């Protein structure tokens, strides 16, 4: 009997890939089904409590008692703490007009009633968002349009609850798509819109600890040292290719600060880091880098290479003029090393002078 392994069929690799994809899709459907049932259950519990409070005048003290009794009667069931039951009530009141349709996998349909039951929150979106995400969104995002944006972004980017909170705190919805670019003139639609929405302005690098007088090479080194956080701030789809990526052109050496490949856009992304203000000559240098990458690295099926110039103070007028005369799709964005305080909080903090006066008053 031969010990040699049987020769694999010609299409075995394709068969394996197909089966793996089907298994993953089935796992995803199972998770979504469980989440949909959980959301339905929590919504119904919230509806029951709301109805009792309105019809029978139940007070707030019923919920703590209910949480204790559910724990005693169903000790193996999790998720029925006092805090979570209150969230169920809030969830129902935020979306009171949801209509559940009994099917093999429960679905949620929205009736055209109420301020929240609009096209912003279709059935597939509500049932796909995890319960923990709903709790954060209801608490932290009151505007329906903004909440819808974070729901969509969470699902598209696979944000965990922690990452969702961080994105809300850094106002990601206000920064997305704000970079100064020439994409509309250099890329065909809808590619131009898709690429535009991929870039932010500003980028927040508050996970770095750099002195004010840092050098560009220090910034570059620290970003790679915190690559996971850097990739998170860049957004989903960025795959790191190299730092100080070497290009040998005409017997001269050139080095790209940071080179990425974007898995969704299917193109290389060249990032040039600049300390201080934007200068028009930066656009010409980036145009050169993009041309070389398109010629030397890009595959025939890749989309055109995108350039992103990151500087501390991008002058939008200068950037628009500088980008108008270049051939390659390039964007200019700013970066910040410290996260600015919200104006409401900033105005409530004491000034240095006020603190000094307080200290003087404490002296004997």
N, C-alpha and C positions, 0 to 999 in steps of 0.2 A: 504494500500500500504506500503510495507516494506521500511524502510530507510536504510537498510543494503546495502552496495555497492555490486555490482555483483562480483562473484568470478572470478578472472582473469584466462584466459586459461593457460595451463601448459607452453606453449612456448611464453608467452607474452613478457617476458624480452628479449628473443632472437629476437622477431619481432621488438621491440622498438630499440634495438641496430642496427639491420640491416637497419631500416629506417633512423636513425640518420647518419649512415655511408654513405648511399646513398645521403642524403641531403648535407653532407659536401663535398662529391666528386663532386656533381653537382655545389656547390658554388665555389669550386676550379677550375673546368673547365670553369665556367663563368668568373672568374677573369683572368685566362690564356687567354681566348678568347679576352677579352677587351685589355689586355696587348699586345697580338699579333697584333691586329688591330692598336693600338696606335703606336707600333714600325714600322709597315708597313707604316702608314701615315707619320711619322717623316722621315723615310728613303726616301720616295718618294719626300717629300718637299726638303730634302737635295739634292736629285738627280736633281730636277728641277733647283735649284739655282746653283749647280755645272755646269750643262749644259749651263745655261745662261752666267755664268762667263767665261767659256771656249770658247763658240761660239760667244758671243756678247760683250765680254770684260766688263761685269758688274764690277763695283768697290765695295769696302767694304761699301761704304755709302748707298748702296741700302738696306741692311739688316735693319738698324734703321728705314728707311722710311717704309719698309714692315711691321715691327713690329707695328708701329703706325697705319698704315692703316688697318691691320688685327684687331687691338683692336677697331678701330672705326666701322668697318664693322661687326665684330662679337664680340661684347662686352661681350656676355655670355660665350664665349669660353676662357678657360685658357690654358696656356702653349705655347703662341706665343710671349713671350718677346724676345727682341733682343738677350739676352744671350742664350735662349733656341733654337732659330732659328740657331744661330751659332753652337750650339751643334748638331743640325740635320745635318748641312753641314759636320761637322767633323765625325759624325756617318756614313754618307754615304761614305765618303772617306776612312774610316777604313774598311768598308765592301762593296766595290763597286760592287761585283759580286753576290749579293743575288738575287735570283729569286723567286718571289712570285707566288704561285699557288692559284687561286680563288677556294675556297671550302666553305662549310657551316661555318667552322672555318678556317680562313686564316692560311696557313702554309708557312714557309720560307725554300727554298731549296738553298743549296750552290753549285755553279758550281766549278769545279776543276781548278779555275784560280785565280791568284793574291796571294800575300803572306798571306793574312788573310783568304781567302776562302779555308780552308783546313779542314781535319777531326777534327781539334781542335774545330771548331765552327759549329756543326751540327744544323739542323733546330730547333729541339726541345729545344736545349740549348739556342740559341739566342732569341727565342720567349718567353721563360719562364723567362728570367732575366728582372726585372723591369727597366724602362727607367732611373730612378735616379741612379741605380747601373751601367748601361752602361756609364753614364756621368762620374762617378768617375773612373771606370776601364779604360776608354780611356785616361783620364787625368793622372792617377797615375801609371798605369801598362802598360809599353810599350812592354815587352816581351810577345809574343803570348802564349807560354806554361804556363807562370806564370799567365797571364790573364785568361786562361782557367781554371786553378786550382781554382782561386778565384770565377769564375762563378759557378763551380760545388759546391764549399764549401758553397757559399751563398745560393744556392737552397737546399742543403742537410741539412744545419743547420738553415735555416730560418733567416739569418742575415738581419737586417734592413740596410738602407743606412749608418747610423751612425756607426753601428757595423762593417760593411764592411770596412769603412775608417779606423777604429781603428785596424782591423786585418791587413790591408795593411801596416799601419804605424809601426806595431810591427813585420812585416815580418813573419806572421804566416806560410806561405808556406815553409820557411826555418827551422822552428822549429818542424813542424808536423812529427811524426814518427822517431824522432832523439834520443829517450831515449835508454839507454843501457839496454838490456833485454835478457832473456833466452827463449823468446816466441817460437822461431823456434824449440827448442828442447823439450819444455814442452807442446805445443799445436799443434793439427793437422792443416794442411792447409785446407781451407783458413782462419781458425780462427786465426792462428798466425799472418798473415798479417793484418787482420782486427783490431786485438787488438794493434798491433805495431803502426798502423796509428792513433789510438785513443790517444796515448800519445805524449807529446811534450818534447822538451828540448832546451832552458830553459822555465820555466813558469815565467811569468812576474806578480809580485804582486805590481806594482807601485801605486796602489790605497791605499796602507797601509802607515802609518806614524810612523814607528818604529825607535827608536834610534839604533845606531850601535851595542850596547851591549845588544840587546834584548834577552829575554829568549824564549825557544821553546813554552812554555805555552802562552806567549804574542802573538806570531805569530799565534798560533792556535785560540786564542780568537778573534784576529782581523780579521782573515779570515772568521770566522763564523759571525762576526758583519757585514762584507761586503759579505754576502753569495751570493747575486745575481751576483756581479762582479766576485767572486771566481768561481761560476759555469760557468760563461761565459768564463773565461780563461781555465777552465778544458775542456770545449767543450760540445756539445749537447749530451744528454742522461744520464748525471749524476744526480741522485736523492739523496738528502742528507738523511741519515739514523740517524746518531748520532755523537756526539763529546764525547770523553772519554768514548767510548762504553764499558760497563762492561762485563768482562768474568770471571766466577767463575770456575777455573780449579784445580782439586785436592786440594780443600780447600784453594786455593790461589786466590787472586784478580789480574786481569790483565785489562788494559785499552787501547783500540785502540784509537789512536789520532783522526782519522776521518774515518767514515765508510759511504760508498756510495753504491748505487745499480745502475748499468748501464742498462738502459731500452732497448738499442739496442743489447748490448752484452749478456744480460740476465744473469748477474752474479754480485756478490758483488765485490766491490773494496775497499781495505784497504789502507789507506794513512798514512804513518809515517813521521812526520816532524822532521828534524834534523838540528840543527845549526852547521855550520862549515863543515869540510871535511867528505867524506864518509869513513866509517870503515867497514871492512869485517863482523864483528859480527852483523851488522844491518841486513844482509841477513838472518842469522839464526833466528833472532827474527821475521822477517816478514814471514818467512816460517812457523813458529809456529802459528802465527796469522791466516794465510790463511788456515792452516789445521783445526784449531778450527772452523773458520767460515764455512768452507765446511761441517764440521760434525754437528755443532749446529744450523746454521741458513739457509743454502742453502736448497732449495727445490730439489726434485729428478730430476726435469727437468732443473734446473739451470746449467749453464756452470761453470767450475772451477773458484774459487775466484782468483782475480788478486791483487797483491801487488804492490804498488808504493812508493818508498822511495824518498822523496824530501829533498835534502841537498844543501848547498850553493856551495860546491866545490866537485863534484863527480869525483873521479879519475877513468877514464874509464877502465884502466888496472886492478886495484883492483876490480872494480865492476864486470868485466867479469869473473875473477877468482872466486870471491865470489858466483856469481850466478850459476856457472857451477856445483857446488856440491849440490844445493838445488832442491827439487822435485816440488815446486809450481812455477807457472808463475809469475815472479817478474821483475819490471822495476826500473831503477834508473835514476832520472833526477835532474837537478839543478833548483833553483829558484832565481830570482833577485828581489830586492826591488825597484830598480831604473832602468828606461829604458835608455839604453846606447844611446848616440848621434850617428847619422850616421857619418862615418869618414869624409865625405865631409864637413859636418857642423862643426864637432869637430875641423878640421884643420883651419877653418876660424875664430874661436873665439880667442880673445886676451888672452894671458897668464896673470897670476897675476902680473908678473914682468912688462909686457907691460902696464897694467893698472896703476900700481904704478908710472911708469915713466911719463905717461900722467898726472897723478894727480900732480906730482912734477912740471911738466912744467907749470901747470895752476896757481901755487902759485905766488904771487907778489914778 
